[in-house]
C-alpha cells in the first residue's frame, strides 16, 4: 500500500472512530458553518477571528408592510411586506456602522401578528421575517431574534396567560407564566415553529443561517414579587431558562442563545431584586453571553454618567471573571446629556474588552430614545466607537484541541491530529496541540483529544 492510500485509509478509520464509537455524541454545531458567530471564553469569534460590534435595537422591522393583504403569495410579497422599506432601513444601519440589530420575533396582535391565536401561526408574517434575514445578510448585519416579551407591548406573556385563563399585568400574576404547564407548552411550540423554520427564499433552515446572531428567550424576563427569596435568588427563572435554552440548543446547535436580562439588582444600586440575578441566570449552561439594559437617568435609577460607567464596568467584570462569558450592553439610552452618558459607557466597553452594545433604538424618525440615519449623535459618538469595535485586534486565547482554529473542538480536529501524526511534518502551536503538556505531540495527545470529544 502506498503512502497516499495509507493516509486515506487512516482518515476513514479516524472518521469511524469519531462518529461511530459507542456512547459518543458529536454536536451538530461542530461542523463549522461559515459566517455564524460563536463564543470563545469571554469573546465572540466569527470564522476564527475576534468579533466585537456596535449595534442597535430596531424592534419593529416585522411591521414593515401593510400587514393585511395576504390573499395570495404575490400579495404577501408585494403588499403584506414592504421589502423596499426593509432594505432601506438595513442599508442606512449598515452605512452608520451597525453590525448587529436586535429585533422582535413576536406579536400576538392581529396586525402583523406571528401568533394571534393560541397555536395558530401566521405564515405571511414568517415569510416577512424570512426577508428580514435575507436583507440583513445582504447588508452584512447579524440579527438577534427575541422570541417573547415580558411586558405588554404586542401582547407579550399577558396574552399567553390569558389563553390559559390566567391574569397578567402584575408581577406576581406574570410569574405564573414561568411555571404553568400550558404557558410553557405554548412557548415551546412557538420555539419549535420558529427555530426549525425553512426560509422560503433560500429553502435553507434557519439553523444554518449566518444572518442570525442569537435566539433570545424573552425581552427582560423576571420572576418578581412572589417571595423575597425568589427576588434575590432567581431559582424559578433559572429553571425556566435552562429548560427553554436547552430546547433551542437541541433544535439549533449552531446559534447562540441569550436571555434578554436587564441586569437590575439592589446590590448594583440600579433597580431592585426581581427574581433575575445577573450572575446566576447567566451561569446557565444553555446561555452563551450575558446581557444588561442600562437606562441610567430614569427617575428610579438616578445615575450620573460616572456612576453609569461604573455600573457597566461591574457587569463586564462579573461576566468575564465569574460567569466567564462575553458581555453585551444590549439596550441603553438616556433622556438627556446623551453624548456624555454614551461616551462614558462606550469607554468601558472599549477599555474592558466587552463584546458589543446595542443602543435603543434606530428608527425612521428621531426624538426621545429614537435616532435615525443622519442623527448628529450617530456621527459624533456612535461612529468613532463603531469603528474602534470593528477594528479591534484583540487576540482570542488559544483553545487546547482547536487545531483548525474554528472556535470548536470536534471531529475535524481529531482527524487533523491523526493526519499530523501519520505525516510528522508541518509546524504546530504547542499550546493548542500538546494536550497532556509533556512537550511533544504524540498518540497520548490523540487520546486526550478523544477524551475531550467523549465528554
Legacy VTK file of the C-alpha trace (Angstrom):
# vtk DataFile Version 3.0
C-alpha trace
ASCII
DATASET POLYDATA
POINTS 455 float
0.000 0.000 0.000
1.465 3.366 -0.984
1.617 6.276 1.481
-1.277 8.181 -0.090
-3.590 5.165 0.132
-2.489 4.523 3.702
-3.291 8.107 4.708
-6.727 7.897 3.090
-7.451 4.630 4.877
-6.297 6.159 8.165
-8.555 9.140 7.615
-11.557 6.829 7.056
-10.697 4.932 10.234
-10.494 8.219 12.136
-13.944 9.208 10.955
-15.276 5.818 12.010
-13.683 6.172 15.441
-15.100 9.632 15.963
-18.537 9.164 14.503
-19.345 5.582 15.486
-17.684 5.000 18.846
-20.460 3.743 21.175
-21.638 6.467 23.528
-20.011 9.294 21.580
-22.284 12.164 20.637
-20.964 14.770 18.213
-22.838 18.061 18.454
-24.073 19.197 15.041
-22.540 22.592 15.729
-19.130 21.003 15.409
-19.330 21.265 11.633
-18.433 24.926 11.450
-20.764 26.911 9.201
-19.124 29.959 7.688
-20.438 33.265 8.982
-22.011 32.057 12.232
-20.822 33.831 15.383
-19.606 31.629 18.250
-18.096 32.213 21.671
-14.559 31.539 22.836
-14.295 32.235 26.533
-15.265 35.875 27.093
-15.071 36.762 23.389
-17.097 36.238 20.241
-15.421 34.750 17.208
-16.504 34.858 13.585
-14.768 32.453 11.213
-11.880 32.092 13.648
-11.353 35.827 14.231
-12.370 38.126 17.075
-15.787 39.725 16.576
-16.707 42.871 18.533
-19.538 45.096 17.432
-21.530 48.264 17.904
-25.175 47.934 17.003
-28.741 48.906 17.758
-32.256 47.806 18.503
-34.821 48.175 15.735
-37.714 46.311 17.250
-40.444 46.893 14.655
-38.846 45.625 11.443
-41.507 42.904 11.461
-44.230 45.536 10.902
-42.856 46.948 7.624
-45.727 46.433 5.186
-49.498 46.835 5.208
-49.911 43.677 7.268
-53.266 42.734 5.800
-53.004 41.851 2.101
-52.131 38.155 2.258
-54.666 36.520 -0.065
-52.009 35.196 -2.424
-48.242 34.651 -2.274
-47.855 37.656 -4.565
-49.920 39.827 -2.204
-47.692 38.768 0.680
-44.524 39.551 -1.265
-45.661 42.917 -2.611
-48.157 44.271 -0.054
-48.101 42.467 3.271
-44.351 43.088 3.461
-42.556 46.234 2.289
-39.218 44.949 1.002
-38.092 48.377 -0.136
-38.537 49.821 3.343
-36.761 46.872 4.983
-33.832 47.184 2.566
-33.630 50.943 3.067
-33.501 50.563 6.842
-30.842 47.850 6.621
-28.824 49.967 4.191
-28.992 53.003 6.477
-27.963 50.959 9.500
-25.049 49.412 7.629
-23.842 52.818 6.431
-23.875 54.050 10.033
-21.591 51.208 11.122
-24.163 48.926 12.719
-23.115 45.267 12.679
-25.835 43.675 14.850
-29.512 44.565 15.197
-31.848 43.232 17.880
-35.458 42.913 16.767
-38.767 41.422 17.865
-39.739 37.977 16.625
-43.083 38.005 18.464
-46.514 39.610 18.382
-49.951 38.340 19.414
-51.798 41.224 17.765
-53.947 40.707 14.680
-51.926 43.223 12.648
-48.566 41.670 11.783
-49.099 39.029 14.453
-46.874 35.957 14.456
-49.335 34.081 16.709
-52.603 35.974 17.143
-54.442 32.907 18.408
-53.061 30.116 20.532
-51.136 27.711 18.323
-52.141 29.468 15.075
-49.066 30.752 13.237
-49.304 33.417 10.548
-47.313 32.170 7.570
-47.326 35.610 5.899
-45.617 37.073 8.954
-42.946 34.397 8.991
-42.397 34.954 5.262
-41.798 38.630 6.076
-39.242 37.584 8.673
-37.562 35.404 6.039
-36.998 38.607 4.088
-35.662 40.470 7.124
-32.932 37.821 7.390
-32.214 37.921 3.662
-31.891 41.714 3.740
-29.682 41.566 6.833
-27.415 39.072 5.114
-27.166 41.273 2.035
-26.107 44.232 4.212
-23.675 42.251 6.401
-25.747 42.681 9.556
-26.403 39.992 12.186
-29.823 39.674 13.870
-30.746 38.902 17.479
-34.252 37.401 17.381
-36.304 38.000 20.554
-38.957 35.307 20.951
-41.311 36.827 23.568
-41.948 39.904 25.715
-42.346 40.114 29.488
-44.080 43.467 29.048
-47.482 44.169 27.497
-46.297 45.525 24.118
-47.537 43.330 21.240
-49.382 41.112 23.727
-46.398 39.578 25.472
-46.813 36.915 28.123
-50.047 38.558 29.299
-51.676 37.121 26.171
-50.237 33.659 26.764
-51.513 33.768 30.341
-54.953 34.854 29.089
-55.011 31.852 26.737
-54.668 29.650 29.823
-57.391 31.520 31.709
-54.877 33.298 33.952
-54.489 37.002 34.770
-51.435 39.031 33.810
-50.375 42.687 34.186
-48.826 42.494 37.682
-45.502 40.866 38.514
-46.986 38.149 40.787
-49.562 37.298 38.095
-46.964 37.191 35.325
-44.781 34.892 37.419
-47.226 32.069 36.648
-46.040 32.101 33.042
-42.743 30.515 34.085
-44.330 27.572 35.901
-47.733 26.984 34.267
-47.711 23.857 32.129
-49.956 25.326 29.447
-47.918 28.524 29.112
-44.700 26.573 28.849
-46.186 24.257 26.228
-47.408 27.224 24.136
-43.991 28.831 24.277
-42.189 25.594 23.423
-44.443 25.073 20.419
-43.679 28.601 19.237
-39.947 27.993 19.641
-40.200 24.788 17.633
-42.132 26.516 14.863
-39.749 29.491 14.637
-36.367 27.863 15.207
-36.960 24.963 12.811
-38.280 27.215 10.039
-37.087 26.836 6.438
-36.564 30.198 4.713
-38.893 30.217 1.712
-36.471 32.350 -0.327
-33.475 30.048 0.013
-35.013 26.729 1.104
-32.366 26.701 3.855
-33.176 26.059 7.534
-32.815 28.933 9.961
-30.370 26.854 11.996
-27.840 27.224 9.178
-28.422 30.946 8.544
-25.346 33.128 9.214
-27.580 36.232 9.460
-28.850 35.043 12.852
-26.633 36.195 15.727
-28.629 34.567 18.526
-32.031 33.454 19.668
-33.228 35.418 22.707
-35.628 33.799 25.156
-37.517 36.948 26.163
-37.286 40.700 26.377
-36.469 41.457 30.038
-37.723 38.324 31.843
-38.176 38.416 35.612
-39.862 36.332 38.322
-40.710 39.152 40.662
-42.568 39.640 43.940
-43.536 36.026 44.539
-41.242 35.887 47.563
-38.193 37.700 48.873
-36.190 34.508 48.414
-37.127 34.289 44.739
-36.486 38.008 44.219
-32.928 37.502 45.426
-32.056 34.010 44.207
-33.976 33.609 40.947
-34.351 29.837 41.272
-37.578 29.560 39.272
-36.483 31.805 36.406
-33.193 29.910 36.153
-35.059 26.601 35.852
-37.187 28.087 33.046
-34.100 29.492 31.269
-32.399 26.094 31.475
-35.453 24.293 30.112
-36.101 26.651 27.201
-32.434 27.251 26.415
-31.849 23.505 26.169
-34.796 23.142 23.801
-33.397 25.762 21.445
-29.917 24.220 21.591
-31.388 20.825 20.719
-33.250 22.300 17.745
-30.449 24.615 16.602
-26.982 23.679 17.914
-25.322 26.222 15.611
-26.535 29.543 17.005
-26.092 31.181 20.376
-28.867 31.704 22.932
-29.279 34.785 25.152
-31.666 35.725 27.962
-32.607 39.381 27.367
-31.909 40.171 31.041
-31.832 43.799 32.270
-29.161 43.395 34.942
-31.028 45.293 37.645
-30.344 44.444 41.311
-30.174 46.219 44.641
-26.505 45.342 45.053
-25.665 47.423 41.980
-27.650 50.431 43.176
-29.640 50.049 39.972
-33.226 48.902 40.347
-34.347 46.223 42.765
-34.044 42.454 43.121
-36.582 40.996 40.712
-36.028 37.250 40.611
-33.492 37.540 37.797
-29.999 37.806 39.350
-27.436 38.697 36.687
-24.760 36.143 37.569
-26.883 33.130 38.486
-29.234 33.299 35.495
-26.363 33.788 33.050
-24.488 30.819 34.501
-26.999 28.571 32.763
-25.052 26.142 30.537
-27.513 26.889 27.741
-26.822 30.644 27.678
-23.862 31.884 25.629
-23.414 35.504 26.704
-24.629 37.989 29.302
-26.875 40.996 28.663
-27.837 44.182 30.511
-30.084 47.169 29.758
-28.866 50.392 31.411
-31.162 53.437 31.401
-29.204 55.438 33.972
-31.139 58.713 34.114
-34.574 57.176 34.583
-36.217 58.572 37.734
-35.957 55.239 39.560
-32.270 54.874 38.612
-30.800 58.348 39.125
-27.258 57.560 37.976
-24.904 60.221 36.606
-22.515 59.383 33.726
-19.679 58.329 36.061
-21.999 56.043 38.034
-23.405 54.609 34.812
-19.877 53.836 33.601
-19.069 52.135 36.908
-22.216 50.008 36.628
-21.240 48.874 33.126
-17.737 48.047 34.367
-19.224 45.905 37.163
-21.346 43.910 34.726
-18.329 43.354 32.480
-16.191 42.248 35.421
-18.783 39.751 36.632
-19.369 38.478 33.099
-15.683 37.917 32.392
-14.441 36.789 35.799
-17.415 34.993 37.385
-19.756 33.908 34.603
-16.813 33.685 32.157
-18.873 34.631 29.114
-18.977 37.605 26.699
-20.925 40.708 27.763
-23.319 42.710 25.565
-24.834 46.038 26.681
-27.986 45.082 24.848
-30.183 48.147 25.367
-29.308 51.622 26.602
-30.141 55.285 26.246
-30.808 58.403 28.293
-33.292 61.254 28.302
-30.625 63.963 28.457
-26.856 64.511 28.155
-26.669 61.688 25.643
-23.150 62.488 24.448
-21.797 62.424 27.992
-23.574 59.212 29.026
-22.926 57.339 25.770
-19.254 58.299 25.755
-18.784 57.210 29.380
-20.411 53.810 28.823
-18.710 53.208 25.466
-15.332 53.875 27.086
-15.933 50.987 29.483
-16.984 48.688 26.646
-13.815 49.531 24.708
-11.364 49.547 27.619
-12.569 46.353 29.299
-12.910 44.345 26.078
-16.651 43.831 26.295
-18.040 42.213 23.189
-20.784 44.522 21.981
-23.523 47.065 22.565
-26.900 47.954 21.069
-28.445 51.371 21.631
-32.211 51.852 21.863
-33.282 52.463 19.183
-32.705 53.015 15.463
-35.852 54.205 13.676
-37.199 56.169 10.731
-37.519 59.244 12.982
-35.628 60.991 15.806
-36.745 62.030 19.260
-36.630 60.679 22.800
-34.884 57.331 22.782
-35.036 57.086 18.960
-32.392 58.020 16.414
-32.490 57.913 12.652
-29.981 57.931 9.814
-28.049 61.206 9.852
-28.660 61.939 13.529
-25.736 64.045 14.865
-25.193 61.642 17.788
-24.579 58.786 15.380
-21.757 60.767 13.800
-20.223 62.372 16.877
-20.289 59.454 19.333
-21.510 56.241 17.754
-19.404 56.237 14.572
-15.994 56.543 16.311
-16.999 53.814 18.756
-18.277 51.527 15.994
-15.002 51.985 14.120
-12.968 51.032 17.186
-15.040 47.937 17.771
-14.851 46.846 14.134
-11.071 47.309 14.017
-10.411 45.590 17.322
-7.492 43.193 17.114
-7.863 41.530 20.492
-6.179 38.140 20.347
-8.586 35.276 21.007
-6.972 32.923 23.560
-5.977 29.591 22.101
-8.370 26.737 22.884
-6.492 23.479 23.551
-7.617 20.961 20.960
-8.967 23.528 18.469
-6.388 22.577 15.874
-8.077 24.203 12.884
-8.937 27.440 14.702
-12.677 27.403 14.006
-13.613 28.023 17.631
-14.754 24.489 18.463
-13.100 21.183 19.365
-14.618 18.494 17.185
-14.129 15.575 14.835
-12.266 17.745 12.334
-9.581 18.468 14.940
-9.288 14.761 15.760
-8.785 13.974 12.077
-6.219 16.768 11.744
-4.121 15.468 14.637
-4.288 11.921 13.272
-3.077 13.118 9.886
-0.245 15.065 11.516
0.912 12.001 13.449
0.923 9.962 10.254
2.954 12.578 8.354
5.007 14.211 11.150
5.502 17.390 9.163
4.406 20.999 9.477
4.636 23.371 12.422
2.142 23.311 15.315
1.196 25.547 18.236
2.176 23.577 21.325
-0.368 25.457 23.479
-3.130 24.002 21.315
-1.715 20.614 20.284
0.183 19.399 23.361
-2.869 18.409 25.370
-1.010 16.447 28.058
1.723 19.084 28.418
4.649 16.700 28.032
6.459 18.825 25.441
5.729 16.650 22.407
2.910 15.725 20.058
2.187 12.005 20.066
-0.549 9.411 20.389
-1.101 10.403 24.033
-2.357 13.769 22.787
-4.670 11.952 20.376
-6.089 10.008 23.313
-6.524 13.241 25.277
-8.367 14.805 22.353
-10.677 11.824 22.106
-11.467 12.175 25.816
-12.419 15.826 25.226
-14.826 14.724 22.482
-16.309 11.964 24.632
-17.038 14.439 27.402
LINES 1 456
455 0 1 2 3 4 5 6 7 8 9 10 11 12 13 14 15 16 17 18 19 20 21 22 23 24 25 26 27 28 29 30 31 32 33 34 35 36 37 38 39 40 41 42 43 44 45 46 47 48 49 50 51 52 53 54 55 56 57 58 59 60 61 62 63 64 65 66 67 68 69 70 71 72 73 74 75 76 77 78 79 80 81 82 83 84 85 86 87 88 89 90 91 92 93 94 95 96 97 98 99 100 101 102 103 104 105 106 107 108 109 110 111 112 113 114 115 116 117 118 119 120 121 122 123 124 125 126 127 128 129 130 131 132 133 134 135 136 137 138 139 140 141 142 143 144 145 146 147 148 149 150 151 152 153 154 155 156 157 158 159 160 161 162 163 164 165 166 167 168 169 170 171 172 173 174 175 176 177 178 179 180 181 182 183 184 185 186 187 188 189 190 191 192 193 194 195 196 197 198 199 200 201 202 203 204 205 206 207 208 209 210 211 212 213 214 215 216 217 218 219 220 221 222 223 224 225 226 227 228 229 230 231 232 233 234 235 236 237 238 239 240 241 242 243 244 245 246 247 248 249 250 251 252 253 254 255 256 257 258 259 260 261 262 263 264 265 266 267 268 269 270 271 272 273 274 275 276 277 278 279 280 281 282 283 284 285 286 287 288 289 290 291 292 293 294 295 296 297 298 299 300 301 302 303 304 305 306 307 308 309 310 311 312 313 314 315 316 317 318 319 320 321 322 323 324 325 326 327 328 329 330 331 332 333 334 335 336 337 338 339 340 341 342 343 344 345 346 347 348 349 350 351 352 353 354 355 356 357 358 359 360 361 362 363 364 365 366 367 368 369 370 371 372 373 374 375 376 377 378 379 380 381 382 383 384 385 386 387 388 389 390 391 392 393 394 395 396 397 398 399 400 401 402 403 404 405 406 407 408 409 410 411 412 413 414 415 416 417 418 419 420 421 422 423 424 425 426 427 428 429 430 431 432 433 434 435 436 437 438 439 440 441 442 443 444 445 446 447 448 449 450 451 452 453 454
